[in-house]
């Protein structure tokens, strides 16, 4: 079905968000008749969400923008179990204190995307710990266990793939889909939630909730998933050689976040503009026609718009200006990611190999040496190839020194 009547599904279809819907016509009709509540779950396994979560966050954004009520569900309870979906090994379990600390840090990031409040379409921040940690196991088995099909669970890809490879799947993890199904029924009871959304790897878990709702007497529930994203070259979305692209500026500087989008592969520009920005589709269509060097302008727009969604427009424009000064003028831009060296540790200066490692451009002196021999390292725009060179402490005075790796990675080094 492509001619959706509802603004929400039409927007998703036009921007490339839809992978599967459990009942397209039924959900489309519901969305045209009333304000619907939908949720997506986020397990706080780390202190920040990353770019890989942005597709789901944008789903909640468009859901609210088209007049409906989104729920961002924190998995304070399910994080204690671990989701086996798409994984070959059990997730490392966290303590209650670790989960609570992660949850509090993640919550603040949603305010950029969603409007919270008491209105009919204002977003809700819920936490499944509120009901899962109080759940009586015997009562749960009696009331819901009879509705949860083991046959269906074994057929889910998240379980089947593990069993086919004879890899360990604990009873603890096996219960995850039961808990997620129960979450859906509980959110329907508390908030009249009728739609659960997520990535395509969550389809089995979501459909289990739809089925549990039907069997336990809840209203008709719906499921919607998005494609799992990879770059045109096949790389996992949100992962780089240096690790995850975090949304929290305390874990990844805004400039690095901007630069991640600026380095988008040519074939991904149009798709990412539709998914990760709010630019009008006709404007995106024009940007997609750009070729060669002009395509860099579209990448800069993508970088600004995606960064503005997460960090605000002022921070995005500041990052763009930092990039312009750094790349186009060769200047030492004050807003580059900065590292501080302890002057007491380097009273006579610091060797180039140690400096490269300290900046995160290499993990060892051997790797740093290879980078230097390849001509990839510059200090204040001068190529550095002498691995024995000692950079005097005075070089890092004032505004600091700009250390560059290749054409696109730069840091400002200062010594305190």
Helices and strands as residue ranges (DSSP letters): H 7-15, E 20-21, H 24-33, E 37-42, G 51-53, H 54-65, E 69-74, G 78-80, H 96-107, G 108-112, E 124-127, H 129-132, H 137-143, G 145-147, H 150-155, H 157-164, H 171-174, H 176-191, E 193-199, G 200-202, H 203-215, E 222-226, E 239-240, E 243-244, H 254-262, G 266-268, H 269-276, H 281-288, G 292-294, H 295-311, H 313-323, I 324-328, E 338-341, E 350-351, H 352-358, H 365-373, E 377-379, E 382-383, E 390-391, G 393-396, E 401-405, E 409-415
